[in-house]
């Protein structure tokens, strides 16, 4: 019939439009996938003064601030642990409190909560892993030895935190005091994060403010 050529042209035109729409959707989807993969390939350093030990020159004011913050955290935790160990006697070396079942259950919960709240050990291990995967041809290559150094200091703080947490909790006989002790130790462990925020706001010096506001990213190798 005379309508057949017109009908075929319309059908072909509709198919062409549909194909272009599908291709456009596919291109948009591919762009989103590439953006997500790019985010996973890049690892941003944590907002912590331990980052200064990796990104800043040795003996610079940010590097010294990172070392001083570590010394402060470690000193507080060591003093807390020493205080708890001094409470022991010959019959009860670790001064384990004699408590009811409910309080004993809360002690176990306090230890579990403290372990879950600790992020220094996981972050330190993650930094080491990301450092090993970083691209050698990236925009900026960070020294692996300094990544190890910073991560080991971070992990040592996490281990000291868990040790203090254990001895503090087993000696406590009051439910609320157990949770308060966990929060207090968590605050001490996070002193590096607090000081980093103060550096970012410019409370200490302009040099520290600049260092804290830099975008430091490890460009990791693709997993393809």
TORBAGU-374007 format. One record per residue (C-alpha): residue in one letter; x, z, y; residue number from 1. Coordinates in nm, 2 decimals. Layout:
+------+--------+--------+--------+-----+
! rest !      X !      Z !      Y !  nr !
+------+--------+--------+--------+-----+
!    A !      X !      Z !      Y ! NUM !
...
+------+--------+--------+--------+-----+
REM end
This chain:
+------+--------+--------+--------+-----+
! rest !      X !      Z !      Y !  nr !
+------+--------+--------+--------+-----+
!    X !   0.00 !   0.00 !   0.00 !   1 !
!    X !   0.10 !  -0.03 !   0.36 !   2 !
!    X !   0.13 !   0.35 !   0.39 !   3 !
!    X !   0.39 !   0.38 !   0.12 !   4 !
!    X !   0.70 !   0.31 !   0.34 !   5 !
!    X !   0.57 !   0.55 !   0.61 !   6 !
!    X !   0.50 !   0.81 !   0.35 !   7 !
!    X !   0.85 !   0.77 !   0.20 !   8 !
!    X !   1.01 !   0.80 !   0.55 !   9 !
!    X !   0.82 !   1.12 !   0.62 !  10 !
!    X !   0.91 !   1.26 !   0.28 !  11 !
!    X !   1.28 !   1.17 !   0.34 !  12 !
!    X !   1.27 !   1.32 !   0.69 !  13 !
!    X !   1.13 !   1.64 !   0.56 !  14 !
!    X !   1.38 !   1.66 !   0.29 !  15 !
!    X !   1.66 !   1.61 !   0.54 !  16 !
!    X !   1.53 !   1.88 !   0.77 !  17 !
!    X !   1.50 !   2.12 !   0.47 !  18 !
!    X !   1.85 !   2.04 !   0.36 !  19 !
!    X !   1.99 !   2.11 !   0.70 !  20 !
!    X !   1.80 !   2.44 !   0.72 !  21 !
!    X !   1.94 !   2.54 !   0.38 !  22 !
!    X !   2.29 !   2.44 !   0.48 !  23 !
!    X !   2.26 !   2.63 !   0.80 !  24 !
!    X !   2.14 !   2.94 !   0.61 !  25 !
!    X !   2.43 !   2.90 !   0.37 !  26 !
!    X !   2.69 !   2.87 !   0.64 !  27 !
!    X !   2.55 !   3.18 !   0.81 !  28 !
!    X !   2.56 !   3.37 !   0.49 !  29 !
!    X !   2.92 !   3.26 !   0.42 !  30 !
!    X !   3.02 !   3.39 !   0.77 !  31 !
!    X !   2.86 !   3.73 !   0.70 !  32 !
!    X !   3.05 !   3.75 !   0.37 !  33 !
!    X !   3.38 !   3.66 !   0.54 !  34 !
!    X !   3.32 !   3.93 !   0.80 !  35 !
!    X !   3.24 !   4.19 !   0.54 !  36 !
!    X !   3.55 !   4.10 !   0.34 !  37 !
!    X !   3.76 !   4.11 !   0.66 !  38 !
!    X !   3.64 !   4.47 !   0.72 !  39 !
!    X !   3.73 !   4.57 !   0.37 !  40 !
!    X !   4.07 !   4.41 !   0.40 !  41 !
!    X !   4.16 !   4.61 !   0.71 !  42 !
!    X !   4.21 !   4.98 !   0.71 !  43 !
!    X !   4.20 !   5.18 !   1.03 !  44 !
!    X !   4.41 !   5.49 !   1.06 !  45 !
!    X !   4.22 !   5.82 !   1.07 !  46 !
!    X !   4.18 !   6.00 !   1.41 !  47 !
!    X !   4.44 !   6.26 !   1.34 !  48 !
!    X !   4.77 !   6.37 !   1.48 !  49 !
!    X !   4.92 !   6.28 !   1.14 !  50 !
!    X !   4.87 !   5.92 !   1.25 !  51 !
!    X !   5.13 !   5.97 !   1.52 !  52 !
!    X !   5.39 !   6.03 !   1.25 !  53 !
!    X !   5.33 !   5.67 !   1.14 !  54 !
!    X !   5.26 !   5.47 !   1.45 !  55 !
!    X !   5.47 !   5.64 !   1.72 !  56 !
!    X !   5.85 !   5.63 !   1.76 !  57 !
!    X !   6.04 !   5.92 !   1.62 !  58 !
!    X !   6.11 !   6.20 !   1.87 !  59 !
!    X !   5.85 !   6.06 !   2.11 !  60 !
!    X !   5.59 !   6.31 !   2.25 !  61 !
!    X !   5.31 !   6.19 !   2.02 !  62 !
!    X !   5.55 !   6.23 !   1.71 !  63 !
!    X !   5.65 !   6.58 !   1.82 !  64 !
!    X !   5.28 !   6.66 !   1.87 !  65 !
!    X !   5.21 !   6.55 !   1.52 !  66 !
!    X !   5.49 !   6.77 !   1.38 !  67 !
!    X !   5.38 !   7.07 !   1.59 !  68 !
!    X !   5.02 !   7.04 !   1.48 !  69 !
!    X !   5.13 !   7.03 !   1.12 !  70 !
!    X !   5.34 !   7.34 !   1.17 !  71 !
!    X !   5.04 !   7.51 !   1.33 !  72 !
!    X !   4.81 !   7.43 !   1.05 !  73 !
!    X !   5.06 !   7.53 !   0.78 !  74 !
!    X !   5.14 !   7.86 !   0.96 !  75 !
!    X !   4.78 !   7.96 !   0.98 !  76 !
!    X !   4.71 !   7.89 !   0.62 !  77 !
!    X !   5.03 !   8.06 !   0.50 !  78 !
!    X !   4.94 !   8.37 !   0.70 !  79 !
!    X !   4.59 !   8.37 !   0.56 !  80 !
!    X !   4.72 !   8.34 !   0.20 !  81 !
!    X !   4.98 !   8.61 !   0.26 !  82 !
!    X !   4.72 !   8.84 !   0.39 !  83 !
!    X !   4.50 !   8.78 !   0.08 !  84 !
!    X !   4.79 !   8.83 !  -0.16 !  85 !
!    X !   4.88 !   9.16 !   0.01 !  86 !
!    X !   4.54 !   9.31 !  -0.09 !  87 !
!    X !   4.64 !   9.32 !  -0.46 !  88 !
!    X !   4.72 !   9.63 !  -0.65 !  89 !
!    X !   4.90 !   9.70 !  -0.98 !  90 !
!    X !   4.57 !   9.71 !  -1.17 !  91 !
!    X !   4.42 !   9.42 !  -0.98 !  92 !
!    X !   4.70 !   9.19 !  -0.85 !  93 !
!    X !   4.47 !   8.94 !  -0.69 !  94 !
!    X !   4.21 !   9.19 !  -0.57 !  95 !
!    X !   3.93 !   9.01 !  -0.75 !  96 !
!    X !   3.60 !   9.17 !  -0.62 !  97 !
!    X !   3.37 !   9.33 !  -0.86 !  98 !
!    X !   3.04 !   9.17 !  -0.76 !  99 !
!    X !   2.69 !   9.10 !  -0.90 ! 100 !
!    X !   2.60 !   8.77 !  -1.08 ! 101 !
!    X !   2.44 !   8.63 !  -0.77 ! 102 !
!    X !   2.75 !   8.69 !  -0.56 ! 103 !
!    X !   2.97 !   8.55 !  -0.84 ! 104 !
!    X !   2.76 !   8.23 !  -0.84 ! 105 !
!    X !   2.80 !   8.20 !  -0.47 ! 106 !
!    X !   3.17 !   8.24 !  -0.51 ! 107 !
!    X !   3.17 !   7.94 !  -0.74 ! 108 !
!    X !   2.95 !   7.74 !  -0.50 ! 109 !
!    X !   3.18 !   7.83 !  -0.21 ! 110 !
!    X !   3.48 !   7.69 !  -0.40 ! 111 !
!    X !   3.29 !   7.38 !  -0.49 ! 112 !
!    X !   3.17 !   7.33 !  -0.14 ! 113 !
!    X !   3.53 !   7.38 !  -0.01 ! 114 !
!    X !   3.67 !   7.12 !  -0.25 ! 115 !
!    X !   3.41 !   6.87 !  -0.14 ! 116 !
!    X !   3.47 !   6.94 !   0.23 ! 117 !
!    X !   3.85 !   6.89 !   0.20 ! 118 !
!    X !   3.95 !   6.54 !   0.31 ! 119 !
!    X !   4.32 !   6.57 !   0.36 ! 120 !
!    X !   4.42 !   6.51 !   0.00 ! 121 !
!    X !   4.19 !   6.20 !  -0.05 ! 122 !
!    X !   4.29 !   6.06 !   0.29 ! 123 !
!    X !   4.66 !   6.11 !   0.21 ! 124 !
!    X !   4.63 !   5.93 !  -0.12 ! 125 !
!    X !   4.42 !   5.65 !   0.03 ! 126 !
!    X !   4.68 !   5.60 !   0.30 ! 127 !
!    X !   4.96 !   5.56 !   0.04 ! 128 !
!    X !   4.74 !   5.31 !  -0.15 ! 129 !
!    X !   4.66 !   5.11 !   0.16 ! 130 !
!    X !   5.03 !   5.12 !   0.27 ! 131 !
!    X !   5.13 !   4.97 !  -0.06 ! 132 !
!    X !   4.87 !   4.69 !  -0.02 ! 133 !
!    X !   4.95 !   4.60 !   0.34 ! 134 !
!    X !   5.04 !   4.24 !   0.43 ! 135 !
!    X !   5.41 !   4.19 !   0.50 ! 136 !
!    X !   5.32 !   3.90 !   0.73 ! 137 !
!    X !   5.05 !   4.09 !   0.92 ! 138 !
!    X !   5.04 !   4.14 !   1.29 ! 139 !
!    X !   5.21 !   4.48 !   1.25 ! 140 !
!    X !   5.39 !   4.62 !   0.95 ! 141 !
!    X !   5.41 !   5.00 !   0.92 ! 142 !
!    X !   5.71 !   5.17 !   0.75 ! 143 !
!    X !   5.62 !   5.27 !   0.40 ! 144 !
!    X !   5.86 !   5.57 !   0.42 ! 145 !
!    X !   5.67 !   5.70 !   0.72 ! 146 !
!    X !   5.34 !   5.65 !   0.56 ! 147 !
!    X !   5.46 !   5.85 !   0.26 ! 148 !
!    X !   5.60 !   6.12 !   0.49 ! 149 !
!    X !   5.27 !   6.16 !   0.69 ! 150 !
!    X !   5.06 !   6.15 !   0.37 ! 151 !
!    X !   5.27 !   6.41 !   0.19 ! 152 !
!    X !   5.24 !   6.65 !   0.49 ! 153 !
!    X !   4.86 !   6.58 !   0.49 ! 154 !
!    X !   4.83 !   6.65 !   0.12 ! 155 !
!    X !   5.04 !   6.97 !   0.15 ! 156 !
!    X !   4.79 !   7.10 !   0.40 ! 157 !
!    X !   4.50 !   7.01 !   0.17 ! 158 !
!    X !   4.66 !   7.19 !  -0.12 ! 159 !
!    X !   4.74 !   7.50 !   0.09 ! 160 !
!    X !   4.38 !   7.49 !   0.21 ! 161 !
!    X !   4.24 !   7.49 !  -0.15 ! 162 !
!    X !   4.48 !   7.77 !  -0.25 ! 163 !
!    X !   4.37 !   7.99 !   0.04 ! 164 !
!    X !   4.01 !   7.90 !  -0.03 ! 165 !
!    X !   4.04 !   8.02 !  -0.39 ! 166 !
!    X !   4.20 !   8.36 !  -0.31 ! 167 !
!    X !   3.97 !   8.43 !  -0.01 ! 168 !
!    X !   3.65 !   8.36 !  -0.20 ! 169 !
!    X !   3.74 !   8.56 !  -0.51 ! 170 !
!    X !   3.81 !   8.86 !  -0.30 ! 171 !
!    X !   3.49 !   8.84 !  -0.10 ! 172 !
!    X !   3.19 !   9.05 !  -0.20 ! 173 !
!    X !   2.93 !   8.94 !   0.06 ! 174 !
!    X !   2.74 !   8.62 !   0.04 ! 175 !
!    X !   2.74 !   8.53 !   0.40 ! 176 !
!    X !   3.11 !   8.62 !   0.44 ! 177 !
!    X !   3.19 !   8.37 !   0.16 ! 178 !
!    X !   3.04 !   8.08 !   0.36 ! 179 !
!    X !   3.19 !   8.20 !   0.68 ! 180 !
!    X !   3.54 !   8.21 !   0.52 ! 181 !
!    X !   3.49 !   7.86 !   0.39 ! 182 !
!    X !   3.40 !   7.73 !   0.74 ! 183 !
!    X !   3.69 !   7.92 !   0.90 ! 184 !
!    X !   3.94 !   7.77 !   0.66 ! 185 !
!    X !   3.79 !   7.43 !   0.71 ! 186 !
!    X !   3.83 !   7.46 !   1.09 ! 187 !
!    X !   4.20 !   7.56 !   1.04 ! 188 !
!    X !   4.25 !   7.25 !   0.82 ! 189 !
!    X !   4.09 !   7.03 !   1.08 ! 190 !
!    X !   4.31 !   7.14 !   1.37 ! 191 !
!    X !   4.48 !   6.81 !   1.37 ! 192 !
!    X !   4.15 !   6.63 !   1.43 ! 193 !
!    X !   4.06 !   6.86 !   1.71 ! 194 !
!    X !   4.40 !   6.81 !   1.89 ! 195 !
!    X !   4.38 !   6.44 !   1.84 ! 196 !
!    X !   4.04 !   6.43 !   2.02 ! 197 !
!    X !   4.19 !   6.64 !   2.30 ! 198 !
!    X !   4.48 !   6.39 !   2.32 ! 199 !
!    X !   4.24 !   6.10 !   2.34 ! 200 !
!    X !   4.06 !   6.26 !   2.63 ! 201 !
!    X !   4.39 !   6.31 !   2.82 ! 202 !
!    X !   4.41 !   6.69 !   2.80 ! 203 !
!    X !   4.79 !   6.70 !   2.74 ! 204 !
!    X !   4.95 !   6.40 !   2.89 ! 205 !
!    X !   4.90 !   6.03 !   2.97 ! 206 !
!    X !   5.15 !   5.93 !   2.70 ! 207 !
!    X !   4.95 !   6.12 !   2.44 ! 208 !
!    X !   4.62 !   5.97 !   2.57 ! 209 !
!    X !   4.76 !   5.62 !   2.54 ! 210 !
!    X !   4.88 !   5.68 !   2.18 ! 211 !
!    X !   4.55 !   5.83 !   2.07 ! 212 !
!    X !   4.35 !   5.54 !   2.21 ! 213 !
!    X !   4.54 !   5.27 !   2.04 ! 214 !
!    X !   4.38 !   5.07 !   1.76 ! 215 !
!    X !   4.61 !   5.11 !   1.46 ! 216 !
!    X !   4.50 !   4.90 !   1.16 ! 217 !
!    X !   4.67 !   4.83 !   0.83 ! 218 !
!    X !   4.61 !   4.47 !   0.73 ! 219 !
!    X !   4.58 !   4.48 !   0.36 ! 220 !
!    X !   4.63 !   4.19 !   0.12 ! 221 !
!    X !   4.32 !   4.02 !   0.00 ! 222 !
!    X !   4.19 !   4.11 !  -0.34 ! 223 !
!    X !   4.13 !   3.75 !  -0.44 ! 224 !
+------+--------+--------+--------+-----+
REM end
